[in-house]
Structure formats: structure tokens, C-alpha cells
Amino acid sequence: MSKVEYTLEELLAHYQGVHVRGSEGDVEFRKTLRTDVLTLTDESLRKETLSPDEADDLLAYFGWNLWDVLGTRVTEGESGLIPRQEYEAISTVEYIQSYPELYDLITDAVGPDGVVEIGATARREIGTKVNALHAWCAGVSFVTGRGILMGLGQHDATYRAAEIQRALQFSRRLYRGLWGDQGPMFASQRGYRVPVLEGSPWLERFREEATWFDDPEQQAMYMKFNATTQLLVFLLHFDNRLGLGDSGPYPTEDGGFLIVRDHFLNEPAFHWFDVADELPYAITQAMYFKPPPEMSVIVNDLSTTFTRPASYLPYLSGMAIYARDTWDTPVSQVRQVTEDEMRKMTDISQKATMRLYKRIAAMSRRDRITAGVQNYVIDWALPYVRLAGVWDQAIAQGFYEWDPLTSESYYPLAQDGMAAALLPEAVIATPGAASLQGD
């Protein structure tokens, strides 16, 4: 049978030319799966690894889910400052080469239940990168990595099959901790809601300590703080979303909703964050909105908020802001930020953004790509390495180094321009979601 070819427009509109986005697409796509791997039962998480069929089903769903949340983004175009497609594509090769062994290192240190407990950090703490985005990254990395490697002609679909089956179980354990129940694995299966702090004391504290806006000027000041720190966060993370995480929506009694947003501003794992050394590691914004009744809101697996109609920030009605000074500051010492400190942070963030922009602009193209790869590869696994207490072992294992195959991929992907073609294909058509068994 000849292979069916689809146009770019068709692939953007329907996954593999068939499946749609959203909850309807989730339900229909799950009907194509052969196993119950998307249900996080404690019994299934005790197994050391997934079966080939389970791994195939999880990769297949990750493929649809990746397309669902990112399929439209690949048409955004190249940044004039940061070669994002190049560094993302190169990073995916490193995931395949190093992440299975890195996950083994973490699991050996804390055990399967310890991995679940690390994932549960999201339900107890704010200002942590243990969030839905990083749990998603822990598994989707194998879809993107396989797609790029196969696109380069480096390996077929069976490459590192046993290692990937085992690594996907690590992702499932993180999600079990994230949700705190034995239910579905993805936010897309849960109505696109990530209310991980539900039932925690944080929600009551936010409500009690929030500032409710009396006039437009006060609201504008808080919105400027959000926008300024967010701009810095994106530049610090080389134009990607790793420095931002939303949870929610949490319905409020007045018919509105709460979004809890983390901005990660001072990460010691990367040398260029020194421009933000006057800022705390993370700030958390408990953001209250009172929109029109017809507005709908979701938070997807990337910890990203979307509404219909799209503009929700004008309906910001109150906010409480908190600072976590270092990544390992005890959560009991997370402190509320006053309006005076908020103004100072806004000013510092604006200046830091300009300093970093100039620094990146002065870097060579290869240095920009190298920094982007470092950010992507390290940050995706960073919170788990830290909480497992295996930082030194990970460094000795080559956490900051490129595998020889990753180095070799630099030339076709970055110098020959193949990233511009292969990365969109990896996201939209997801060849990396193909069966590990090669069928």
C-alpha cells in the first residue's frame, strides 16, 4: 500500500490527516490504543519497564498530544536573535542518547516510589519546576528525539527500544505524583485542567493575602510586573517556555478563576543568569480573574493558560505575589512580595533584559545554539536530578556534555539547515511516535 501524503495545512488541521484537537480528539485517539498505559495505576508503576505494546501506545499518544499543543507554533518562524529551531533539534538527539541513563541514575537513588514522591512536589510547593510542563518533557523528549534521528537517517525506529521503554515508565511515575491519584496521565485527558494545588493550604493563603484592585492604575502596575518578568524569563530560557509554569484553573466563588503562575528568574545552573542575580530564584503570582460568563479557560500539558475569547489579562481583578529566593529555599520560607519590592523587581527585570539581550546579540551563532542546547537538555531534567540528590553523579555522567552523536548532528541540523525542515515535521507529523518494534 502506498504511503498517504498530506499537505501542511491538512496536517495542521488534523493529526495524521484524521484526528482533531481538544477533548474530542483525545477521546477519539485513545480508541486507537491497544493497552491501558495512560491509566496510572500503582500496580502498573511497580514494573521496571513498559511492555513494547505499552511503550508504543504511550509514544503514539505523546505524538497526538505534542501535535495538539504545539502543532500551530512551528509556523511562527525563526527568531532574529536566537536560533531556536537549531538548538531544539540538536537537543532532541541528546535526549535519546543521555536521558534513559539519567533516569536510571535517579531511580536507582530514590526508587520507583521516590520518583512518584518527587513528582508530588507540585502539589505541595510553589516556585518549583516540578510542574506539568517538566513531567511532559520527561516523556515527549523521546518522540521528538526519535523523529529527528530518523529524519537524519541516523537510526531506525527500533533504536534504543529497551532503554526508551524503561525511560517512559519514569515519566509515568512523575505524572502519578503530579496528580496524586491513579487516574489519567495527561491534562488533555482531564479536561485540560491542572489544579495540582487543589486541597492544599496555598489556595486559602492566596485568597487571604491577595491585593484586590481598586483602580485601573493599580491593575496596570501588577500587569506590568507580570509582563516584565515574563519577558525576562523567556529571554533567560532562550525563547522557550521552561521558565514559566501555570497551574489551574481554580474556580472562585464569584464565578471567576485563579491561575497560579511561576516565573523562574535566577537559575544558578546556567551562567548567563548572572544578569538576574538581584532577583529571587522564582516568583509566584496568584492571579485572580473575573471574566464574562461566556469565557472558557484551560491549562494544557505545557502548563500554559488559554482562554476563549483569547484575551484574559484585562480581567485581572487581584493578585498575591511570593518569592522563593533559591531553588532549595524551604517552602515554609517562601515570602510574600510587597508592592514596593514588586516595583524594584520590575525595574531590575527591565535592566536585566536589556543586558542579556546585548550579551546574546554579541555571541556567535554557534555559542547561541550551544547555550540553547544546554538550557533545553539540562532544564528538562534539572528538578528531578536535584531532588534525587544526584547532581554530582549526573555531572560525572556527562550532564553538561554532548554525546558524540549529538555533536555530529550539529552539522546537518545547524550548518546545513536541516533543522528548519525536520523539527516542524517532528512536531506536526510526529514520525518519532512510530512503533519501537519497527512495524
C-alpha positions in Angstrom: 0.0 0.0 0.0 1.4 3.4 -0.9 2.0 6.0 1.8 -0.7 8.6 2.1 0.8 12.1 1.7 -0.9 15.2 3.3 -0.3 18.9 2.8 1.0 21.1 5.6 -2.5 22.6 6.0 -4.1 19.2 6.3 -1.5 18.1 8.9 -2.1 21.2 11.0 -5.9 20.8 10.9 -5.9 17.0 11.6 -3.3 14.9 13.2 -2.1 12.3 10.7 -4.8 13.7 8.5 -7.5 12.2 10.7 -7.6 13.3 14.4 -8.7 16.7 15.7 -7.5 18.8 18.7 -9.0 19.1 22.1 -11.1 16.8 24.3 -12.9 15.3 21.2 -9.5 14.4 19.7 -8.3 12.9 22.9 -11.3 10.6 23.2 -11.1 9.5 19.6 -7.4 9.0 19.6 -7.4 6.9 22.7 -9.8 4.5 21.0 -6.9 3.5 18.7 -4.7 2.3 21.5 -4.3 -1.3 22.5 -3.3 -1.0 26.1 -4.3 0.9 29.3 -0.9 2.5 29.6 -2.5 6.0 30.0 -4.1 5.0 33.3 -1.7 5.5 36.2 -2.4 2.5 38.5 0.0 1.9 41.3 0.3 -1.7 40.2 1.4 -0.7 36.7 4.0 1.7 38.1 5.8 -1.1 40.1 7.0 -2.7 36.9 10.6 -1.8 36.0 9.7 -1.1 32.4 6.8 -1.0 29.9 6.0 -3.7 27.5 6.6 -3.0 23.8 2.9 -2.5 23.2 2.5 -0.2 26.2 5.5 1.9 25.1 4.1 2.1 21.5 0.8 3.3 22.8 2.4 5.9 25.1 4.6 7.2 22.3 1.6 7.3 20.0 -0.4 9.4 22.4 2.5 11.6 23.1 2.6 12.2 19.3 -1.0 13.3 19.2 -0.6 15.4 22.4 2.6 17.1 21.0 0.7 18.0 17.9 -2.3 19.1 19.9 -0.3 21.7 22.0 2.5 22.7 19.6 1.3 22.0 16.1 0.4 25.6 15.3 3.6 27.0 16.8 6.0 25.6 14.3 4.8 28.1 11.7 6.0 31.0 13.9 9.3 31.4 12.0 12.9 31.9 13.1 13.9 34.4 15.8 16.2 37.0 14.6 18.3 36.7 17.8 18.1 33.1 18.9 18.4 30.1 16.5 15.7 28.2 18.3 14.9 25.5 15.7 18.5 24.6 15.6 19.1 24.2 19.3 15.8 22.5 19.8 16.5 19.9 17.1 20.1 19.2 18.4 18.7 18.9 21.9 16.4 16.1 20.9 19.3 13.9 19.8 20.9 14.4 23.2 17.6 13.3 24.9 17.8 9.9 23.2 21.4 9.5 24.0 21.5 10.5 27.6 18.1 10.6 29.3 17.5 6.9 29.7 20.7 6.6 31.7 19.9 9.8 33.6 16.5 8.5 34.6 18.1 5.2 35.7 20.5 7.2 37.9 17.6 9.0 39.6 15.5 5.8 40.0 18.5 3.9 41.5 18.9 6.7 44.0 15.4 7.1 45.2 13.5 4.0 44.0 10.2 4.0 41.9 8.2 5.3 44.9 10.8 8.1 45.3 10.2 9.2 41.7 6.5 9.4 42.4 7.2 11.4 45.5 9.4 13.8 43.6 6.5 14.3 41.1 4.2 15.1 44.1 6.3 18.2 44.9 4.0 20.1 42.6 1.0 19.5 44.9 2.9 20.9 48.0 5.1 23.7 46.8 5.1 26.8 44.7 8.1 28.2 42.9 9.2 24.7 41.8 10.0 23.4 38.3 8.4 20.1 39.2 5.3 21.0 37.2 3.1 19.6 34.4 5.5 21.0 31.8 8.5 19.3 33.1 6.6 16.0 33.6 5.5 16.2 30.0 9.0 17.0 28.8 10.3 13.8 30.6 8.3 11.7 28.1 7.8 13.7 25.0 11.5 14.0 24.6 11.6 10.6 23.1 9.1 11.4 20.4 11.0 14.5 19.2 14.3 12.8 19.5 13.3 9.8 17.5 11.8 11.9 14.9 14.9 14.0 14.4 17.2 10.9 14.4 15.1 9.1 11.8 14.9 12.3 9.7 18.7 12.5 9.7 18.9 8.8 8.7 21.0 8.0 11.7 18.8 5.2 13.1 15.6 3.4 12.5 12.5 3.2 14.8 14.0 0.3 16.9 17.0 2.3 18.1 17.4 2.1 21.9 13.9 0.5 22.2 14.6 -1.2 25.6 16.0 1.9 27.1 13.1 4.1 25.9 10.6 1.6 27.2 12.2 1.9 30.7 12.5 5.7 30.5 8.8 6.1 29.6 8.0 4.4 32.9 9.9 7.2 34.7 7.6 9.7 33.0 4.5 7.8 34.2 5.8 7.8 37.8 6.3 11.6 37.7 2.7 12.1 36.5 1.4 9.8 39.2 3.0 12.1 41.8 1.8 15.2 40.0 -1.9 14.2 40.1 -1.9 12.3 43.3 -4.4 9.7 42.1 -4.5 6.6 39.9 -6.4 8.3 37.1 -5.5 9.5 33.6 -1.9 10.6 32.8 -2.3 13.8 30.8 -4.1 17.1 31.3 -5.7 16.5 27.9 -7.5 13.5 29.4 -8.6 15.6 32.4 -10.4 18.4 30.5 -7.3 20.5 30.2 -7.1 21.3 33.8 -4.0 21.2 36.0 -5.3 22.1 39.5 -2.4 20.5 41.3 -2.7 22.8 44.4 -6.3 21.9 45.0 -6.8 20.9 48.6 -3.5 22.5 49.7 -3.3 25.4 52.2 -1.9 27.6 49.5 -5.2 28.4 47.9 -6.6 29.8 51.2 -3.4 31.7 51.8 -3.6 33.2 48.3 -7.2 34.4 48.9 -6.4 35.9 52.3 -3.3 37.7 51.1 -4.3 38.9 47.6 -4.5 42.6 46.7 -7.8 43.4 45.1 -7.6 46.2 42.6 -9.3 49.4 43.4 -8.5 51.4 40.2 -7.0 50.8 36.7 -3.6 52.2 37.7 -3.2 49.6 40.4 -4.2 46.8 38.0 -1.8 48.2 35.4 1.1 48.1 37.8 0.6 44.4 38.5 0.1 43.6 34.8 3.4 45.4 34.1 5.1 43.3 36.7 3.8 40.1 35.1 4.7 41.2 31.6 8.2 42.5 32.5 9.2 39.4 34.5 7.7 37.1 31.8 9.7 38.8 29.1 12.9 38.3 31.1 12.0 34.7 31.8 11.7 33.9 28.1 15.0 35.5 27.2 16.8 33.8 30.1 15.5 30.5 28.8 16.5 31.3 25.3 13.0 32.0 24.0 11.3 28.9 25.3 8.6 28.2 28.0 10.7 26.3 30.6 10.9 29.4 32.9 7.1 29.8 33.1 4.5 27.4 34.6 0.8 27.8 35.2 -1.5 25.7 37.3 -5.2 25.8 37.5 -7.8 27.0 36.6 -9.2 27.1 40.1 -12.8 28.3 40.1 -13.6 31.1 42.6 -16.8 31.8 44.4 -17.5 34.9 42.3 -17.7 32.9 39.1 -14.1 33.8 38.1 -11.0 31.7 38.2 -7.5 31.7 39.7 -4.3 30.9 37.8 -1.1 30.3 39.8 1.9 31.3 37.7 5.6 30.7 38.4 8.4 32.8 36.8 11.9 31.4 37.2 14.3 34.3 37.2 17.6 33.3 38.8 18.7 29.8 37.9 22.3 29.0 39.0 22.6 26.1 36.6 23.2 28.5 33.7 26.0 31.1 33.7 24.0 33.8 31.8 21.5 34.1 34.6 24.0 36.3 36.4 22.2 39.3 34.8 19.4 38.5 37.2 21.4 37.9 40.4 19.5 40.6 42.2 16.2 38.7 41.7 14.9 35.6 43.6 15.1 32.2 42.1 11.3 32.3 41.4 8.3 34.5 41.9 4.8 33.1 42.1 1.7 35.1 41.1 -1.7 34.0 42.3 -3.7 35.8 39.6 -7.5 36.2 40.1 -9.7 36.9 37.1 -13.3 37.9 36.8 -14.1 37.5 33.1 -17.5 37.5 31.3 -19.5 34.3 31.9 -19.0 33.1 28.3 -15.2 33.0 28.7 -13.8 29.4 28.9 -10.3 28.6 30.3 -8.0 25.7 30.0 -4.4 24.9 31.2 -2.7 22.3 28.9 0.2 19.9 29.4 2.7 22.7 28.9 1.4 24.5 32.0 0.1 27.2 29.6 -3.2 29.0 30.0 -5.6 29.6 27.1 -9.0 31.2 27.1 -11.8 31.8 24.6 -12.0 34.7 23.8 -8.2 34.8 23.8 -7.5 37.9 25.9 -8.0 37.3 29.6 -5.4 39.6 31.2 -7.7 42.7 31.1 -10.0 40.8 33.5 -7.3 40.5 36.2 -9.0 41.5 39.4 -6.5 40.7 42.1 -3.1 39.2 42.8 -0.8 37.9 45.5 2.9 37.6 44.8 5.5 35.4 46.5 9.3 34.9 46.2 11.4 31.8 46.6 14.9 33.1 47.0 16.8 30.0 45.9 15.7 26.7 44.4 16.2 24.9 47.7 14.7 27.6 49.9 12.3 25.6 52.2 8.8 26.1 51.1 8.0 27.3 54.6 10.2 30.3 54.0 8.6 31.4 50.7 7.7 35.0 51.4 5.1 37.5 50.2 6.3 40.3 48.0 5.2 43.8 48.8 4.3 46.4 46.2 7.5 48.3 46.9 9.6 45.2 46.2 7.4 44.5 43.2 8.3 47.9 41.7 12.0 47.3 42.4 11.8 43.8 40.7 10.1 45.4 37.7 12.9 47.9 37.3 15.6 45.2 37.8 13.9 42.9 35.3 13.8 45.6 32.7 17.5 46.3 33.1 18.5 42.6 33.2 16.5 42.0 30.0 18.5 44.7 28.2 21.8 43.5 29.5 21.1 39.9 28.4 19.8 40.9 25.0 23.0 42.7 24.3 25.1 39.8 25.6 23.2 37.3 23.4 23.5 39.6 20.4 27.3 39.7 20.8 27.6 35.9 20.9 28.5 33.9 17.8 25.7 31.8 16.3 27.3 28.6 17.5 27.6 29.9 21.0 23.9 30.8 21.0 23.0 27.4 19.8 25.2 25.8 22.4 23.6 27.8 25.2 20.2 26.9 23.9 21.0 23.2 23.8 22.4 23.4 27.4 19.3 25.1 28.6 17.0 22.6 26.9 18.8 19.5 27.9 19.7 20.4 31.5 16.4 22.2 32.4 14.1 19.4 31.3 15.6 17.0 33.9 17.0 19.6 36.3 14.4 19.5 39.1 14.5 15.7 39.3 18.3 15.5 39.4 18.3 18.0 42.3 15.6 16.4 44.3 17.0 13.0 43.9 20.3 14.3 45.3 22.4 13.0 42.3 23.7 16.3 40.9 27.4 15.3 41.3 26.8 11.9 39.8 24.9 13.4 36.9 27.7 15.8 36.2 30.2 13.0 36.3 27.9 11.0 33.9 28.1 13.9 31.4 25.1 16.0 32.2 26.7 19.1 30.7 28.4 17.3 27.9 27.2 16.3 24.4 27.2 12.7 23.3 29.3 12.2 20.1 26.2 11.6 18.1 24.8 14.9 19.3 28.0 16.7 18.3 27.8 15.0 14.9 24.2 16.1 14.4 25.2 19.8 14.8 26.5 20.0 11.2 23.4 18.8 9.3 21.0 20.4 11.7 22.6 23.8 12.3 25.1 24.3 9.4 23.2 22.6 6.6 19.8 23.9 7.7 18.1 20.6 8.1 16.5 21.7 11.5 14.1 24.0 9.7 12.6 21.1 7.9 12.9 18.3 10.4 11.7 20.0 13.5 8.3 21.0 12.1 7.9 17.5 10.8 8.8 16.1 14.2 6.1 18.2 15.8 3.3 18.1 13.2 3.7 14.6 11.7 5.5 13.1 14.7 7.4 10.3 13.0 9.0 9.7 16.4 5.7 8.3 17.6 6.2 5.3 15.4 6.3 1.8 16.9 9.5 0.9 18.8 9.1 -2.6 17.3 9.6 -1.3 13.8 6.2 -2.3 12.4 
